[in-house]
Amino acid sequence: PNEDEAARLLGWQSDEVRNDPQRALRAMKDKACIVLLTLGADGAWLAVDGQIWQATPPKIEAKSTIGSGDSLL
């Protein structure tokens, strides 16, 4: 999920997810065995097999975000 989807799933505010993505991942791991949390320009976090990974993208000028989530998956 992205931060807004994760917030709705967890009953949190979006800024709570963005400010503490590792806590959000741990909370969502109760619902799925692999969780990929996307934060737009701030990158993504992956929780799998008891490990948490962070990916930070290079800074670019985005022309459109359409299809970004699909492309990431």
N, CA, C and O atoms as a Maestro MAE file, in Angstrom:
{
 s_m_m2io_version
 :::
 2.0.0
}

f_m_ct {
 s_m_title
 :::
 protein
 m_atom[292] {
  # First column is atom index #
  i_m_mmod_type
  r_m_x_coord
  r_m_y_coord
  r_m_z_coord
  i_m_residue_number
  s_m_chain_name
  s_m_pdb_residue_name
  s_m_pdb_atom_name
  i_m_atomic_number
  :::
  1 25 0.824 -1.199 0.000 1 A "PRO " " N  " 7
  2 3 0.000 0.000 0.000 1 A "PRO " " CA " 6
  3 2 0.870 1.265 0.000 1 A "PRO " " C  " 6
  4 15 2.044 1.220 0.368 1 A "PRO " " O  " 8
  5 25 0.281 2.386 -0.415 2 A "ASN " " N  " 7
  6 3 0.962 3.663 -0.227 2 A "ASN " " CA " 6
  7 2 0.619 4.160 1.172 2 A "ASN " " C  " 6
  8 15 -0.105 3.484 1.903 2 A "ASN " " O  " 8
  9 25 1.122 5.321 1.555 3 A "GLU " " N  " 7
  10 3 0.915 5.778 2.930 3 A "GLU " " CA " 6
  11 2 -0.557 6.011 3.259 3 A "GLU " " C  " 6
  12 15 -0.982 5.723 4.377 3 A "GLU " " O  " 8
  13 25 -1.349 6.528 2.308 4 A "ASP " " N  " 7
  14 3 -2.767 6.755 2.577 4 A "ASP " " CA " 6
  15 2 -3.525 5.442 2.731 4 A "ASP " " C  " 6
  16 15 -4.371 5.309 3.614 4 A "ASP " " O  " 8
  17 25 -3.223 4.480 1.877 5 A "GLU " " N  " 7
  18 3 -3.869 3.166 1.966 5 A "GLU " " CA " 6
  19 2 -3.476 2.463 3.270 5 A "GLU " " C  " 6
  20 15 -4.317 1.844 3.922 5 A "GLU " " O  " 8
  21 25 -2.206 2.559 3.643 6 A "ALA " " N  " 7
  22 3 -1.742 1.953 4.894 6 A "ALA " " CA " 6
  23 2 -2.431 2.601 6.091 6 A "ALA " " C  " 6
  24 15 -2.828 1.915 7.033 6 A "ALA " " O  " 8
  25 25 -2.568 3.913 6.050 7 A "ALA " " N  " 7
  26 3 -3.230 4.625 7.149 7 A "ALA " " CA " 6
  27 2 -4.674 4.156 7.305 7 A "ALA " " C  " 6
  28 15 -5.136 3.922 8.422 7 A "ALA " " O  " 8
  29 25 -5.389 4.018 6.182 8 A "ARG " " N  " 7
  30 3 -6.779 3.534 6.258 8 A "ARG " " CA " 6
  31 2 -6.830 2.105 6.795 8 A "ARG " " C  " 6
  32 15 -7.690 1.776 7.613 8 A "ARG " " O  " 8
  33 25 -5.919 1.265 6.339 9 A "LEU " " N  " 7
  34 3 -5.880 -0.125 6.786 9 A "LEU " " CA " 6
  35 2 -5.643 -0.223 8.289 9 A "LEU " " C  " 6
  36 15 -6.244 -1.054 8.970 9 A "LEU " " O  " 8
  37 25 -4.756 0.637 8.796 10 A "LEU " " N  " 7
  38 3 -4.374 0.586 10.208 10 A "LEU " " CA " 6
  39 2 -5.239 1.458 11.110 10 A "LEU " " C  " 6
  40 15 -5.171 1.342 12.334 10 A "LEU " " O  " 8
  41 25 -6.056 2.337 10.514 11 A "GLY " " N  " 7
  42 3 -6.838 3.264 11.331 11 A "GLY " " CA " 6
  43 2 -5.980 4.390 11.869 11 A "GLY " " C  " 6
  44 15 -6.269 4.936 12.933 11 A "GLY " " O  " 8
  45 25 -4.926 4.745 11.146 12 A "TRP " " N  " 7
  46 3 -3.992 5.803 11.540 12 A "TRP " " CA " 6
  47 2 -4.193 7.013 10.638 12 A "TRP " " C  " 6
  48 15 -4.983 6.976 9.694 12 A "TRP " " O  " 8
  49 25 -3.466 8.088 10.941 13 A "GLN " " N  " 7
  50 3 -3.345 9.239 10.059 13 A "GLN " " CA " 6
  51 2 -2.184 8.991 9.104 13 A "GLN " " C  " 6
  52 15 -1.239 8.284 9.454 13 A "GLN " " O  " 8
  53 25 -2.241 9.561 7.907 14 A "SER " " N  " 7
  54 3 -1.171 9.359 6.914 14 A "SER " " CA " 6
  55 2 0.188 9.803 7.437 14 A "SER " " C  " 6
  56 15 1.199 9.157 7.162 14 A "SER " " O  " 8
  57 25 0.221 10.909 8.195 15 A "ASP " " N  " 7
  58 3 1.513 11.380 8.700 15 A "ASP " " CA " 6
  59 2 2.113 10.423 9.731 15 A "ASP " " C  " 6
  60 15 3.332 10.394 9.901 15 A "ASP " " O  " 8
  61 25 1.287 9.648 10.414 16 A "GLU " " N  " 7
  62 3 1.807 8.639 11.337 16 A "GLU " " CA " 6
  63 2 2.568 7.557 10.574 16 A "GLU " " C  " 6
  64 15 3.607 7.082 11.032 16 A "GLU " " O  " 8
  65 25 2.051 7.174 9.418 17 A "VAL " " N  " 7
  66 3 2.721 6.173 8.581 17 A "VAL " " CA " 6
  67 2 4.024 6.738 8.047 17 A "VAL " " C  " 6
  68 15 5.060 6.078 8.121 17 A "VAL " " O  " 8
  69 25 3.987 7.960 7.506 18 A "ARG " " N  " 7
  70 3 5.184 8.585 6.926 18 A "ARG " " CA " 6
  71 2 6.258 8.818 7.990 18 A "ARG " " C  " 6
  72 15 7.446 8.646 7.718 18 A "ARG " " O  " 8
  73 25 5.848 9.208 9.200 19 A "ASN " " N  " 7
  74 3 6.818 9.512 10.260 19 A "ASN " " CA " 6
  75 2 7.424 8.280 10.907 19 A "ASN " " C  " 6
  76 15 8.514 8.354 11.473 19 A "ASN " " O  " 8
  77 25 6.735 7.146 10.833 20 A "ASP " " N  " 7
  78 3 7.259 5.921 11.445 20 A "ASP " " CA " 6
  79 2 6.909 4.706 10.577 20 A "ASP " " C  " 6
  80 15 6.119 3.854 10.983 20 A "ASP " " O  " 8
  81 25 7.506 4.636 9.375 21 A "PRO " " N  " 7
  82 3 7.158 3.545 8.463 21 A "PRO " " CA " 6
  83 2 7.493 2.164 9.015 21 A "PRO " " C  " 6
  84 15 6.805 1.195 8.692 21 A "PRO " " O  " 8
  85 25 8.531 2.050 9.836 22 A "GLN " " N  " 7
  86 3 8.871 0.739 10.385 22 A "GLN " " CA " 6
  87 2 7.779 0.245 11.330 22 A "GLN " " C  " 6
  88 15 7.450 -0.941 11.336 22 A "GLN " " O  " 8
  89 25 7.220 1.147 12.124 23 A "ARG " " N  " 7
  90 3 6.107 0.770 13.010 23 A "ARG " " CA " 6
  91 2 4.898 0.342 12.178 23 A "ARG " " C  " 6
  92 15 4.223 -0.634 12.505 23 A "ARG " " O  " 8
  93 25 4.633 1.081 11.100 24 A "ALA " " N  " 7
  94 3 3.514 0.731 10.217 24 A "ALA " " CA " 6
  95 2 3.737 -0.646 9.588 24 A "ALA " " C  " 6
  96 15 2.809 -1.451 9.505 24 A "ALA " " O  " 8
  97 25 4.960 -0.912 9.149 25 A "LEU " " N  " 7
  98 3 5.265 -2.223 8.563 25 A "LEU " " CA " 6
  99 2 5.023 -3.346 9.564 25 A "LEU " " C  " 6
  100 15 4.421 -4.367 9.232 25 A "LEU " " O  " 8
  101 25 5.498 -3.147 10.794 26 A "ARG " " N  " 7
  102 3 5.293 -4.182 11.819 26 A "ARG " " CA " 6
  103 2 3.802 -4.408 12.067 26 A "ARG " " C  " 6
  104 15 3.366 -5.546 12.241 26 A "ARG " " O  " 8
  105 25 3.025 -3.332 12.083 27 A "ALA " " N  " 7
  106 3 1.576 -3.462 12.305 27 A "ALA " " CA " 6
  107 2 0.910 -4.189 11.137 27 A "ALA " " C  " 6
  108 15 -0.004 -4.988 11.344 27 A "ALA " " O  " 8
  109 25 1.360 -3.918 9.920 28 A "MET " " N  " 7
  110 3 0.762 -4.574 8.755 28 A "MET " " CA " 6
  111 2 1.241 -6.009 8.596 28 A "MET " " C  " 6
  112 15 0.547 -6.809 7.969 28 A "MET " " O  " 8
  113 25 2.401 -6.365 9.139 29 A "LYS " " N  " 7
  114 3 2.909 -7.735 9.042 29 A "LYS " " CA " 6
  115 2 1.964 -8.720 9.716 29 A "LYS " " C  " 6
  116 15 2.010 -9.915 9.421 29 A "LYS " " O  " 8
  117 25 1.107 -8.244 10.616 30 A "ASP " " N  " 7
  118 3 0.105 -9.110 11.230 30 A "ASP " " CA " 6
  119 2 -0.971 -9.518 10.222 30 A "ASP " " C  " 6
  120 15 -1.690 -10.495 10.431 30 A "ASP " " O  " 8
  121 25 -1.073 -8.755 9.123 31 A "LYS " " N  " 7
  122 3 -2.114 -8.986 8.129 31 A "LYS " " CA " 6
  123 2 -1.586 -9.661 6.859 31 A "LYS " " C  " 6
  124 15 -2.374 -10.187 6.073 31 A "LYS " " O  " 8
  125 25 -0.250 -9.654 6.645 32 A "ALA " " N  " 7
  126 3 0.342 -10.225 5.427 32 A "ALA " " CA " 6
  127 2 1.780 -10.641 5.723 32 A "ALA " " C  " 6
  128 15 2.421 -10.066 6.603 32 A "ALA " " O  " 8
  129 25 2.287 -11.623 5.004 33 A "CYS " " N  " 7
  130 3 3.645 -12.112 5.270 33 A "CYS " " CA " 6
  131 2 4.716 -11.233 4.617 33 A "CYS " " C  " 6
  132 15 5.861 -11.226 5.069 33 A "CYS " " O  " 8
  133 25 4.365 -10.502 3.571 34 A "ILE " " N  " 7
  134 3 5.284 -9.566 2.919 34 A "ILE " " CA " 6
  135 2 4.544 -8.247 2.760 34 A "ILE " " C  " 6
  136 15 3.414 -8.223 2.274 34 A "ILE " " O  " 8
  137 25 5.176 -7.145 3.169 35 A "VAL " " N  " 7
  138 3 4.552 -5.833 3.045 35 A "VAL " " CA " 6
  139 2 5.514 -4.894 2.337 35 A "VAL " " C  " 6
  140 15 6.673 -4.769 2.732 35 A "VAL " " O  " 8
  141 25 5.029 -4.229 1.285 36 A "LEU " " N  " 7
  142 3 5.789 -3.225 0.559 36 A "LEU " " CA " 6
  143 2 5.034 -1.915 0.698 36 A "LEU " " C  " 6
  144 15 3.951 -1.759 0.134 36 A "LEU " " O  " 8
  145 25 5.598 -0.967 1.446 37 A "LEU " " N  " 7
  146 3 4.982 0.327 1.722 37 A "LEU " " CA " 6
  147 2 5.649 1.383 0.859 37 A "LEU " " C  " 6
  148 15 6.864 1.564 0.933 37 A "LEU " " O  " 8
  149 25 4.867 2.088 0.034 38 A "THR " " N  " 7
  150 3 5.435 3.113 -0.834 38 A "THR " " CA " 6
  151 2 5.153 4.497 -0.265 38 A "THR " " C  " 6
  152 15 4.066 4.772 0.242 38 A "THR " " O  " 8
  153 25 6.167 5.366 -0.364 39 A "LEU " " N  " 7
  154 3 6.058 6.729 0.158 39 A "LEU " " CA " 6
  155 2 6.398 7.763 -0.904 39 A "LEU " " C  " 6
  156 15 6.978 8.805 -0.598 39 A "LEU " " O  " 8
  157 25 6.044 7.482 -2.134 40 A "GLY " " N  " 7
  158 3 6.271 8.441 -3.212 40 A "GLY " " CA " 6
  159 2 7.743 8.790 -3.373 40 A "GLY " " C  " 6
  160 15 8.593 7.905 -3.467 40 A "GLY " " O  " 8
  161 25 8.036 10.077 -3.405 41 A "ALA " " N  " 7
  162 3 9.413 10.552 -3.602 41 A "ALA " " CA " 6
  163 2 10.346 10.147 -2.464 41 A "ALA " " C  " 6
  164 15 11.567 10.190 -2.619 41 A "ALA " " O  " 8
  165 25 9.779 9.752 -1.320 42 A "ASP " " N  " 7
  166 3 10.598 9.318 -0.180 42 A "ASP " " CA " 6
  167 2 10.965 7.842 -0.265 42 A "ASP " " C  " 6
  168 15 11.613 7.317 0.641 42 A "ASP " " O  " 8
  169 25 10.564 7.169 -1.331 43 A "GLY " " N  " 7
  170 3 10.979 5.789 -1.541 43 A "GLY " " CA " 6
  171 2 9.983 4.756 -1.069 43 A "GLY " " C  " 6
  172 15 8.771 4.972 -1.107 43 A "GLY " " O  " 8
  173 25 10.510 3.630 -0.622 44 A "ALA " " N  " 7
  174 3 9.660 2.510 -0.220 44 A "ALA " " CA " 6
  175 2 10.340 1.708 0.883 44 A "ALA " " C  " 6
  176 15 11.559 1.753 1.050 44 A "ALA " " O  " 8
  177 25 9.522 0.973 1.629 45 A "TRP " " N  " 7
  178 3 9.992 0.098 2.689 45 A "TRP " " CA " 6
  179 2 9.416 -1.288 2.435 45 A "TRP " " C  " 6
  180 15 8.255 -1.424 2.051 45 A "TRP " " O  " 8
  181 25 10.231 -2.316 2.651 46 A "LEU " " N  " 7
  182 3 9.811 -3.699 2.453 46 A "LEU " " CA " 6
  183 2 10.057 -4.487 3.734 46 A "LEU " " C  " 6
  184 15 11.152 -4.445 4.293 46 A "LEU " " O  " 8
  185 25 9.043 -5.203 4.195 47 A "ALA " " N  " 7
  186 3 9.177 -6.098 5.350 47 A "ALA " " CA " 6
  187 2 8.964 -7.520 4.860 47 A "ALA " " C  " 6
  188 15 7.912 -7.848 4.312 47 A "ALA " " O  " 8
  189 25 9.983 -8.374 5.064 48 A "VAL " " N  " 7
  190 3 9.904 -9.770 4.636 48 A "VAL " " CA " 6
  191 2 10.881 -10.600 5.462 48 A "VAL " " C  " 6
  192 15 11.998 -10.163 5.739 48 A "VAL " " O  " 8
  193 25 10.457 -11.790 5.852 49 A "ASP " " N  " 7
  194 3 11.309 -12.726 6.592 49 A "ASP " " CA " 6
  195 2 11.987 -12.094 7.806 49 A "ASP " " C  " 6
  196 15 13.160 -12.355 8.072 49 A "ASP " " O  " 8
  197 25 11.249 -11.267 8.538 50 A "GLY " " N  " 7
  198 3 11.776 -10.663 9.751 50 A "GLY " " CA " 6
  199 2 12.756 -9.522 9.525 50 A "GLY " " C  " 6
  200 15 13.334 -9.005 10.480 50 A "GLY " " O  " 8
  201 25 12.948 -9.128 8.282 51 A "GLN " " N  " 7
  202 3 13.856 -8.029 7.969 51 A "GLN " " CA " 6
  203 2 13.070 -6.866 7.391 51 A "GLN " " C  " 6
  204 15 12.004 -7.053 6.806 51 A "GLN " " O  " 8
  205 25 13.603 -5.663 7.560 52 A "ILE " " N  " 7
  206 3 13.011 -4.459 6.985 52 A "ILE " " CA " 6
  207 2 14.062 -3.787 6.127 52 A "ILE " " C  " 6
  208 15 15.187 -3.550 6.567 52 A "ILE " " O  " 8
  209 25 13.681 -3.481 4.892 53 A "TRP " " N  " 7
  210 3 14.581 -2.858 3.919 53 A "TRP " " CA " 6
  211 2 14.007 -1.513 3.506 53 A "TRP " " C  " 6
  212 15 12.793 -1.360 3.376 53 A "TRP " " O  " 8
  213 25 14.890 -0.537 3.299 54 A "GLN " " N  " 7
  214 3 14.472 0.770 2.811 54 A "GLN " " CA " 6
  215 2 15.124 1.039 1.460 54 A "GLN " " C  " 6
  216 15 16.317 0.796 1.279 54 A "GLN " " O  " 8
  217 25 14.334 1.543 0.515 55 A "ALA " " N  " 7
  218 3 14.851 1.933 -0.800 55 A "ALA " " CA " 6
  219 2 14.633 3.434 -0.969 55 A "ALA " " C  " 6
  220 15 13.517 3.929 -0.817 55 A "ALA " " O  " 8
  221 25 15.703 4.144 -1.281 56 A "THR " " N  " 7
  222 3 15.626 5.590 -1.480 56 A "THR " " CA " 6
  223 2 15.917 5.900 -2.943 56 A "THR " " C  " 6
  224 15 17.011 5.617 -3.430 56 A "THR " " O  " 8
  225 25 14.948 6.479 -3.646 57 A "PRO " " N  " 7
  226 3 15.146 6.747 -5.076 57 A "PRO " " CA " 6
  227 2 15.991 8.008 -5.297 57 A "PRO " " C  " 6
  228 15 16.107 8.849 -4.406 57 A "PRO " " O  " 8
  229 25 16.570 8.127 -6.479 58 A "PRO " " N  " 7
  230 3 17.273 9.369 -6.814 58 A "PRO " " CA " 6
  231 2 16.248 10.492 -6.975 58 A "PRO " " C  " 6
  232 15 15.085 10.237 -7.284 58 A "PRO " " O  " 8
  233 25 16.677 11.713 -6.768 59 A "LYS " " N  " 7
  234 3 15.783 12.863 -6.943 59 A "LYS " " CA " 6
  235 2 15.606 13.118 -8.439 59 A "LYS " " C  " 6
  236 15 16.578 13.249 -9.182 59 A "LYS " " O  " 8
  237 25 14.342 13.184 -8.863 60 A "ILE " " N  " 7
  238 3 14.024 13.458 -10.263 60 A "ILE " " CA " 6
  239 2 12.861 14.432 -10.320 60 A "ILE " " C  " 6
  240 15 12.199 14.672 -9.310 60 A "ILE " " O  " 8
  241 25 12.613 14.988 -11.480 61 A "GLU " " N  " 7
  242 3 11.427 15.801 -11.696 61 A "GLU " " CA " 6
  243 2 10.359 14.887 -12.291 61 A "GLU " " C  " 6
  244 15 10.452 14.475 -13.447 61 A "GLU " " O  " 8
  245 25 9.355 14.580 -11.491 62 A "ALA " " N  " 7
  246 3 8.295 13.673 -11.950 62 A "ALA " " CA " 6
  247 2 7.386 14.385 -12.942 62 A "ALA " " C  " 6
  248 15 6.955 15.514 -12.705 62 A "ALA " " O  " 8
  249 25 7.103 13.728 -14.035 63 A "LYS " " N  " 7
  250 3 6.165 14.251 -15.032 63 A "LYS " " CA " 6
  251 2 4.748 13.773 -14.725 63 A "LYS " " C  " 6
  252 15 3.781 14.487 -14.989 63 A "LYS " " O  " 8
  253 25 4.622 12.559 -14.164 64 A "SER " " N  " 7
  254 3 3.330 11.986 -13.815 64 A "SER " " CA " 6
  255 2 3.573 10.827 -12.843 64 A "SER " " C  " 6
  256 15 4.601 10.154 -12.917 64 A "SER " " O  " 8
  257 25 2.631 10.602 -11.940 65 A "THR " " N  " 7
  258 3 2.737 9.469 -11.017 65 A "THR " " CA " 6
  259 2 1.813 8.321 -11.419 65 A "THR " " C  " 6
  260 15 1.736 7.307 -10.726 65 A "THR " " O  " 8
  261 25 1.120 8.483 -12.532 66 A "ILE " " N  " 7
  262 3 0.186 7.441 -12.989 66 A "ILE " " CA " 6
  263 2 0.968 6.142 -13.262 66 A "ILE " " C  " 6
  264 15 1.949 6.143 -14.006 66 A "ILE " " O  " 8
  265 25 0.528 5.068 -12.664 67 A "GLY " " N  " 7
  266 3 1.161 3.773 -12.857 67 A "GLY " " CA " 6
  267 2 2.378 3.521 -11.992 67 A "GLY " " C  " 6
  268 15 3.016 2.476 -12.119 67 A "GLY " " O  " 8
  269 25 2.716 4.462 -11.111 68 A "SER " " N  " 7
  270 3 3.920 4.292 -10.290 68 A "SER " " CA " 6
  271 2 3.858 3.055 -9.406 68 A "SER " " C  " 6
  272 15 4.816 2.284 -9.347 68 A "SER " " O  " 8
  273 25 2.741 2.862 -8.722 69 A "GLY " " N  " 7
  274 3 2.605 1.695 -7.853 69 A "GLY " " CA " 6
  275 2 2.662 0.398 -8.623 69 A "GLY " " C  " 6
  276 15 3.310 -0.555 -8.191 69 A "GLY " " O  " 8
  277 25 1.990 0.348 -9.762 70 A "ASP " " N  " 7
  278 3 2.015 -0.841 -10.598 70 A "ASP " " CA " 6
  279 2 3.426 -1.121 -11.082 70 A "ASP " " C  " 6
  280 15 3.866 -2.270 -11.103 70 A "ASP " " O  " 8
  281 25 4.138 -0.067 -11.472 71 A "SER " " N  " 7
  282 3 5.512 -0.238 -11.964 71 A "SER " " CA " 6
  283 2 6.428 -0.758 -10.863 71 A "SER " " C  " 6
  284 15 7.303 -1.584 -11.121 71 A "SER " " O  " 8
  285 25 6.233 -0.283 -9.650 72 A "LEU " " N  " 7
  286 3 7.064 -0.733 -8.540 72 A "LEU " " CA " 6
  287 2 6.868 -2.219 -8.283 72 A "LEU " " C  " 6
  288 15 7.834 -2.956 -8.089 72 A "LEU " " O  " 8
  289 25 5.623 -2.652 -8.283 73 A "LEU " " N  " 7
  290 3 5.358 -4.073 -8.048 73 A "LEU " " CA " 6
  291 2 5.895 -4.920 -9.186 73 A "LEU " " C  " 6
  292 15 5.763 -6.143 -9.160 73 A "LEU " " O  " 8
  :::
 }
 m_bond[291] {
  # First column is bond index #
  i_m_from
  i_m_to
  i_m_order
  :::
  1 1 2 1
  2 2 3 1
  3 3 4 2
  4 3 5 1
  5 5 6 1
  6 6 7 1
  7 7 8 2
  8 7 9 1
  9 9 10 1
  10 10 11 1
  11 11 12 2
  12 11 13 1
  13 13 14 1
  14 14 15 1
  15 15 16 2
  16 15 17 1
  17 17 18 1
  18 18 19 1
  19 19 20 2
  20 19 21 1
  21 21 22 1
  22 22 23 1
  23 23 24 2
  24 23 25 1
  25 25 26 1
  26 26 27 1
  27 27 28 2
  28 27 29 1
  29 29 30 1
  30 30 31 1
  31 31 32 2
  32 31 33 1
  33 33 34 1
  34 34 35 1
  35 35 36 2
  36 35 37 1
  37 37 38 1
  38 38 39 1
  39 39 40 2
  40 39 41 1
  41 41 42 1
  42 42 43 1
  43 43 44 2
  44 43 45 1
  45 45 46 1
  46 46 47 1
  47 47 48 2
  48 47 49 1
  49 49 50 1
  50 50 51 1
  51 51 52 2
  52 51 53 1
  53 53 54 1
  54 54 55 1
  55 55 56 2
  56 55 57 1
  57 57 58 1
  58 58 59 1
  59 59 60 2
  60 59 61 1
  61 61 62 1
  62 62 63 1
  63 63 64 2
  64 63 65 1
  65 65 66 1
  66 66 67 1
  67 67 68 2
  68 67 69 1
  69 69 70 1
  70 70 71 1
  71 71 72 2
  72 71 73 1
  73 73 74 1
  74 74 75 1
  75 75 76 2
  76 75 77 1
  77 77 78 1
  78 78 79 1
  79 79 80 2
  80 79 81 1
  81 81 82 1
  82 82 83 1
  83 83 84 2
  84 83 85 1
  85 85 86 1
  86 86 87 1
  87 87 88 2
  88 87 89 1
  89 89 90 1
  90 90 91 1
  91 91 92 2
  92 91 93 1
  93 93 94 1
  94 94 95 1
  95 95 96 2
  96 95 97 1
  97 97 98 1
  98 98 99 1
  99 99 100 2
  100 99 101 1
  101 101 102 1
  102 102 103 1
  103 103 104 2
  104 103 105 1
  105 105 106 1
  106 106 107 1
  107 107 108 2
  108 107 109 1
  109 109 110 1
  110 110 111 1
  111 111 112 2
  112 111 113 1
  113 113 114 1
  114 114 115 1
  115 115 116 2
  116 115 117 1
  117 117 118 1
  118 118 119 1
  119 119 120 2
  120 119 121 1
  121 121 122 1
  122 122 123 1
  123 123 124 2
  124 123 125 1
  125 125 126 1
  126 126 127 1
  127 127 128 2
  128 127 129 1
  129 129 130 1
  130 130 131 1
  131 131 132 2
  132 131 133 1
  133 133 134 1
  134 134 135 1
  135 135 136 2
  136 135 137 1
  137 137 138 1
  138 138 139 1
  139 139 140 2
  140 139 141 1
  141 141 142 1
  142 142 143 1
  143 143 144 2
  144 143 145 1
  145 145 146 1
  146 146 147 1
  147 147 148 2
  148 147 149 1
  149 149 150 1
  150 150 151 1
  151 151 152 2
  152 151 153 1
  153 153 154 1
  154 154 155 1
  155 155 156 2
  156 155 157 1
  157 157 158 1
  158 158 159 1
  159 159 160 2
  160 159 161 1
  161 161 162 1
  162 162 163 1
  163 163 164 2
  164 163 165 1
  165 165 166 1
  166 166 167 1
  167 167 168 2
  168 167 169 1
  169 169 170 1
  170 170 171 1
  171 171 172 2
  172 171 173 1
  173 173 174 1
  174 174 175 1
  175 175 176 2
  176 175 177 1
  177 177 178 1
  178 178 179 1
  179 179 180 2
  180 179 181 1
  181 181 182 1
  182 182 183 1
  183 183 184 2
  184 183 185 1
  185 185 186 1
  186 186 187 1
  187 187 188 2
  188 187 189 1
  189 189 190 1
  190 190 191 1
  191 191 192 2
  192 191 193 1
  193 193 194 1
  194 194 195 1
  195 195 196 2
  196 195 197 1
  197 197 198 1
  198 198 199 1
  199 199 200 2
  200 199 201 1
  201 201 202 1
  202 202 203 1
  203 203 204 2
  204 203 205 1
  205 205 206 1
  206 206 207 1
  207 207 208 2
  208 207 209 1
  209 209 210 1
  210 210 211 1
  211 211 212 2
  212 211 213 1
  213 213 214 1
  214 214 215 1
  215 215 216 2
  216 215 217 1
  217 217 218 1
  218 218 219 1
  219 219 220 2
  220 219 221 1
  221 221 222 1
  222 222 223 1
  223 223 224 2
  224 223 225 1
  225 225 226 1
  226 226 227 1
  227 227 228 2
  228 227 229 1
  229 229 230 1
  230 230 231 1
  231 231 232 2
  232 231 233 1
  233 233 234 1
  234 234 235 1
  235 235 236 2
  236 235 237 1
  237 237 238 1
  238 238 239 1
  239 239 240 2
  240 239 241 1
  241 241 242 1
  242 242 243 1
  243 243 244 2
  244 243 245 1
  245 245 246 1
  246 246 247 1
  247 247 248 2
  248 247 249 1
  249 249 250 1
  250 250 251 1
  251 251 252 2
  252 251 253 1
  253 253 254 1
  254 254 255 1
  255 255 256 2
  256 255 257 1
  257 257 258 1
  258 258 259 1
  259 259 260 2
  260 259 261 1
  261 261 262 1
  262 262 263 1
  263 263 264 2
  264 263 265 1
  265 265 266 1
  266 266 267 1
  267 267 268 2
  268 267 269 1
  269 269 270 1
  270 270 271 1
  271 271 272 2
  272 271 273 1
  273 273 274 1
  274 274 275 1
  275 275 276 2
  276 275 277 1
  277 277 278 1
  278 278 279 1
  279 279 280 2
  280 279 281 1
  281 281 282 1
  282 282 283 1
  283 283 284 2
  284 283 285 1
  285 285 286 1
  286 286 287 1
  287 287 288 2
  288 287 289 1
  289 289 290 1
  290 290 291 1
  291 291 292 2
  :::
 }
}
